[in-house]
């Protein structure tokens, strides 16, 4: 048989050989064809952002930084750090954690804030991502020298992306990116228990249904997302002389005492 015939009938590369595919810009993905796990490469070198080694999901968001695309990535469960954002600065890829959840079966891809499809809430990490710019938002819930037992849950971000609402056990605390906490909405524990009961029942039912089907979802994160959705459906941001305020359910924010430099 002619040699040319042999060349045409050549078999594809075996599955045990790693393959590299372009992603975007100077980024590439490398992994075995039949595996979901991929390594991220930048200019031909393997990255280990925040010591994470392999990823189950990597996507270029669209915006760029440093002339390179900004990536959203989810690590695997071994040496994993959760959901991260990778952006290039001075030709060096840097990573920030969006969610500490490490779960290959139900990865945390964020929750779109109602009315704002360009903003993803990561309730598990109490952070938000503006997908159109790649900006990561975080808001302080504590005032200087204050101790609050409850774990904050970032449930809403104002239209200016400079103010956020954090759900605590006995209130919704409003915080600015520059000034920190500045107001409190008296959304008490009793009010929250009544308001979120349907969300708890629904999250439990969905988690049980998934388990019966041999799947798994993170009920705690689902419940947190449902609470954020409820807050955004029942409260609205309004800008006034006192800045951005969250109004709803007949409740109005109460300004927190201003901290002087000496008090800090």
N, C-alpha and C positions, 0 to 999 in steps of 0.2 A: 504494500500500500504506500502511495506517495507520502513523503514527509509532510506536505501541506495538509493532507487529510488528517494526519495525526494532530497537527496544530489546531485545526478547527474543532476537533472533538475533545480538546483539553478540558478537564474537569475544573470547576470553580475552586477557589481556595478553600481548604478544609476549615471546619468550624472551630478547630482548636487554635487557629491562628488569629491573633488580635488584628483588628482592622481600625483604621483611622479615617474619620469623615469630617469634612469642614462643618463648622457651626456658624460662625459669623465673625467678621473681622479677622483678627489673628488667633481666634479661639478654634480649637478642634476637640472632637470627642473620640476617645479610643476605648475599645472593648471587644469582647468576643461576640460574634454574630448572634448567637442564641441566648445571650445573657442580657438582662435589663440593666446591669450595672455598667457605668461608664466613668472613665477618668477624664478630667478636663485638662487640656493642654493649651499653653499660651506660648506662641512663637516656638513651637516644637518641644517645649519642656512641660512635664507633668506638674500640675498644681496640687497643693495640699492646703487649701484655704481653711484656716482654723483647725488644722490637723486632720480634716476630713479627707478621705482618700478616694472613695468611689461614690457615685451619685445615681439615683434612680430616675431623676428628672432634671433636665437642664434646658433652659429656654432663654433666648435673647428677647428682652422686653420691647425693644424698639428705640428708646433713647440711647444716647451715647455719652461717654465721659472720657476725656483724654484721647479722643479720636477712635475709641473702641466701644463696642456694644456693652450695655449693662445686662448682666445675666441674673436670672432667678434660678436657684438650684436647690434640690432636696437631697440630702445625704442618705446613705444607707445606714443600717442599724449598727454596723461595726465601725467604731471610731467616728460615729456620726455626730453631728452637731445640730441637725434639724434643717429648717429652711433658711437659706442665706441669700444675700445679695452680693454680687461680685462686680466691682467697678474698678477701672484702671486709673491710676494716678501716677504721673511721672513714669509711665510705661511699666508700672508695677500693679498687678491685680491685687486689690484689697477686698476683704470680705466683712460683712456685718450680719449678725444674727437677726432674723425676723421672727422666728419661732423656735423655741428649744425642743419642740416635739419631734421625736425620732420614731417614726412609725411607717414602715414600708407598705403596710396594708391600708393605711388611711393617712397619707401624708397631709401636712397642713399647707394648703395652697392659698390661705387667706379667705376672707369673707368680704365681698363687695358691699360697702356701706350703702344702704338704700338711698337712691337718688344721686349716687356718685359712683359711676362705674369705673372711674379712673383711680379710685382709692380703695385699697384692700386693707381691712383690719385683720391683724394677727393677734387675736385675743389672748392666746397662750403666752405670747411674748410681750403683750401690752405695747405693741408697736403698730404703725401703719405705713403703707407704701403707696406713694403717688406713682402709678404705673406710667404716666405720660412723661415724667421727668426722672424717675428713679430715686426720688427723694425719700429718705426714711424719716419718719416722724416719731418722736418720743416725748412724753410730757411727765414732769415731776409731780407726784401726788403728795409729797410731804413738805411741810413748811419747816424752816430752820428749827432745829432742836426738838422736833415733834416725833412722837412714836405712834404709829397707827397699826393695830394688829391685823387688819384685813388686807388681803392681797388686792392691789388695784387691777381693774379691768378696763382697758381703753375701749369705750363703746361708741364714741363719735368724735369726728373732727370737723371743726368749723370750716366754712367755705374758703377762708384765707389760708388754711393749712398752718396757722400759727397758734391756734387755740384748740384744746381738746377736752373731752369730758371723760372722767375716770369714775367708774362705779365702785364704791366702797360699801362696807356692810350696812351703813346707816345714812348714806348720802351719795349724791353725785358731786364730785369735786371738779371744778373748772380750773384749768391750768394753761398758762401761756408759755410758749417756747422760750421767751426772754424773762418774764417776771415770775414764773412758777405759779403755784396755786393762788388764785385771787378771789374765788367765790365758791359757795357751797349751796347746792340745791337740796332741801330737806326731804329727800326721797328715802324715808325711813325703812328699817328692816321689815316692819310689819307691812308697809306698802309694797315692798319688793316681793315679799312672800306671796301676797295676793296677786300681784301683777304677773309674776313669772310662773305661777302654778301650771298654766296650760303649756308653757314652754318645757317645763320639766316633764310633764306627762308625755308630751309629744316626742321629746328626745329619748325618753325611756322606751317608748313604743318602737321608735325607729331602730334603736340599738338592739332591742330584743328581736325584731324582725330580721335584721341583718345577721344576727347570731344564729337564728333558726335556719337561715339560708347558707350557713357555713362561711359567712363573711364577718368582718369586724369593723365597727366604726367607733371612734372616740366619743362616747356619750358626753363626757365632761366638756370637751371642746365644742361639741354640737350645742349643748345647753348654753355655753357662754356666748356662742354666736347668735343663738336665738334671743338671748337677753339683750345683746347689742341691737338686734333687729327691732325688738320691742321698743327700746329707748328711742331709736331713730324714727319709728312710726308715731310715737306719742309725744315726743318733744321736738322743738324746732329751734334752730339757731337764729338769733336776732341781734343785729348790731345797733347799738344805741350810744348814748353819751358815756355810758360806763363800759363801753367795749362790747365784745361778743358775749351774749348771755344765752343760756339754754332754758327755754320756756315750755311748760306743758303740764298737764294734769292739775291745773290750778296752782302750781308751785312756781315760786320765783326765787332766783338765786339771791343769797345773802352774802354781801361782801365780807371777805375775811379781813381781820385787822392787819393793817400795813406793818410790815416788819422794818424797824429801823436798823441802821447799820450796827448800833450798839446791841440791839436785840439778837442780831445774827451771831 
